[in-house]
Amino acid sequence: MRTDIEFKTEDGVTLRGWHYVPESAQGPVPTIVTAHGFSAVKEMYLERFAEAFADAGMAAVVLDNRNFGAGDGEPRYEIDP
C-alpha cells in the first residue's frame, strides 16, 4: 500500500515522497529509504523497487531530493555534487 508523505527538514524545507507498507504488516517493520542520485525524481522507476521491498515484508520510503520533483527548496534543479 502506498501513501503520500511529507515532512520538514531541520531548516524548514518540505520534502515529499511515498511510503510503502507491506499489506501483511502487523506492526513496525524494517524500512528502507530510497532516493535517486543527483537529478532524477521518484517517478523514475523507484516505485518498482519499493513495491518489491514491500512484497518481501519491508516498508520503503521513496523521496524526491531537496530542490527536485515534489521537494521544496531553491534553487530548483541545480546539481551541486
C-alpha positions in Angstrom: 0.0 0.0 0.0 1.4 3.4 -1.0 0.7 6.6 0.9 1.8 10.2 0.0 4.0 11.7 2.8 5.7 15.0 3.5 7.9 16.3 6.3 10.0 19.3 7.1 13.8 19.2 7.3 15.6 20.8 10.2 15.9 24.1 8.2 12.2 24.1 7.2 12.3 22.7 3.7 9.4 20.4 2.9 10.3 17.1 1.3 7.7 14.8 -0.2 7.5 11.2 -1.2 5.8 7.9 -0.9 5.6 5.4 2.0 5.1 1.8 1.0 4.0 -0.7 3.7 3.6 -4.5 3.3 -0.1 -5.5 3.2 0.7 -8.1 5.9 2.3 -5.7 8.3 1.0 -6.1 11.9 3.3 -3.6 13.5 6.7 -2.0 12.9 8.7 -3.5 10.0 12.2 -2.7 8.7 12.2 0.3 6.4 14.4 1.2 3.5 14.7 4.9 2.5 15.5 5.5 -1.2 16.1 8.5 -3.5 17.8 8.9 -6.8 21.2 10.3 -7.0 21.6 13.9 -8.1 18.9 14.8 -10.7 16.2 12.1 -11.1 12.8 12.1 -9.3 10.8 9.4 -7.6 8.6 8.8 -10.5 11.6 7.4 -12.5 11.1 3.7 -11.6 11.8 3.9 -7.8 8.2 2.6 -7.2 9.3 -0.8 -8.7 11.9 -1.2 -6.0 9.6 0.0 -3.2 6.9 -2.5 -4.3 9.5 -5.3 -4.4 10.6 -4.4 -0.8 7.0 -4.3 0.4 6.3 -7.7 -1.2 9.3 -9.0 0.7 7.9 -7.7 4.0 9.8 -4.5 4.4 8.5 -0.9 4.2 10.0 1.7 1.9 10.1 5.4 1.8 10.7 6.9 -1.7 11.8 10.6 -1.7 12.5 13.4 -4.1 15.7 15.1 -3.2 15.6 18.7 -1.9 15.1 21.2 -4.8 13.9 18.4 -7.2 10.5 17.0 -8.1 7.9 17.4 -5.4 10.5 18.5 -2.8 10.7 22.2 -2.0 13.8 24.3 -2.0 15.8 26.7 -4.1 17.5 26.9 -6.5 15.3 24.4 -8.4 17.0 21.6 -10.2 20.6 22.7 -9.5 23.1 19.8 -9.3 26.0 20.5 -6.9 27.8 17.3 -6.1 
